[in-house]
Amino acid sequence: MKRDPVIIIVVALVVSAMLAVGVYKSRRSPDQTKTSGAGMKGQSAPDFALQALDGKTVHLSDFRGKAVLLNFWATWCQPCKIEMPWFADLQNHYASEGLQVVGIAMDDASPQEIGKFAKDLGVNYVVLIGKEEVGDSYGGVPFLPTTFYIGRDGTVVDKVFGLKGRGEIESAIKKALSQGQAVQAQK
Amino acid sequence: MSLFKQDLNRAVTISSYPCRRAMRLSPKLAANLLALSCWLVLTCLAVAQDLPPGKRLPSVTMSPPRTITVTRGKPGTVDLHFRIDGGFHINSNTPTTEFLIPTTLKLTAPTDIVVGKVIYPPGEQMSFPFAPDEKLSVYTGVLVLGVLVRPLVTVVPGKYAFHGQLKYQACDKAACYPPRQLPVDFLINVAKGSAARKRNPGQSPHVHR
């Protein structure tokens, strides 16, 4: 069988072009679709009412005036397990400055199982039982962990996909704490 | 000398179409262009594999299964082949911690065909950047599950369809995706097999031994 180099080269170039277009589109599209982080930035964080592990109903608006780290997680998510102890630690460290960490469990597990899981990881912050519609109101949460940083004025400062380093999390917390500080001072 | 080298050694001329008559590449240029093309393809593939979390959704697909023939009354094993996208892993059937969701195959069988156990391969013990000190039992790449089936002796020979779902939960190196279910369908061919020897054949004066 004779192989013509020109044909091989043309095929290789076409395949490369298709792959490049695919990669380009997949890199761009999340920023333009409902999985977007940029789409929520600067917008007011949607309020919600969710049940806490103790059965009480908690609203996002209950934390008005505080910077909120809103973390969507699940018991089946291994990367989530890594950052939860960091969140607990950061909650201790920045509580006096006005930080509130809120975990939303997007899980089919029972509240008891979720509570046990969180306790084993040393979670000291508010944990709520998630609902799909709350994830949808935040632009969709197709994978976990997904974390929103909400400023004191209630606007979304940042949205982060997947596991990030502790340093990055702390920087985003500082940014959220500084957002809306002027508003607080005026009040 | 390989055919390919022979191709390169001659000037590349495609004369079957008049418009291509002018296309004449020196062997060196052709070799360089070929190398560049291969590099481009490999680079694009590498970049596609290393997209940040959430930029690609995990995909598990089932290869078209081969229809196997099982003799009625006898057991047989159907191998089902699944492909897990590069860059993703799914938990094995026996994950290392209680909260992880195991990969499971649930099947409904036609009447009079017994589905035995599903044979899951042992998971690979792997650690990931999100927990370098912890080993997880996972499947990556190609996953082959064996399904034991046994048609009863009363089954009419022919083709029988099985339906079910593979439940899995995938993660990449920094994020996890909600559990998903992949439809699983396959056929088996039930054969009559050789006539069973009767221990106590009917007595007849016309039976010849």
Interface residues (C-beta under 8 A of the other chain):
Chain A: M1 K2 R3 D4 P5 V6 I8 I9 A12 L13 V15 S16 L19 A20 G22 V23 S26 R27 P30 T35 A74 T75 W76 C77 Q78 P79 C80 K81 I82 M106 A109 E113 F117 P142 F143 L144 P145 F161 G162 L163
Chain B: L3 F4 D7 L8 V12 I14 M23 L25 A30 A31 L33 L34 S37 C38 L40 V41 C44 L45 V47 A48 L51 P52 P53 G54 K55 R56 L57 F99 L100 I101 F128 F130 A131 E134 L136 Q169 C171 D172 A174 A175 C176 Y177 P178 P179
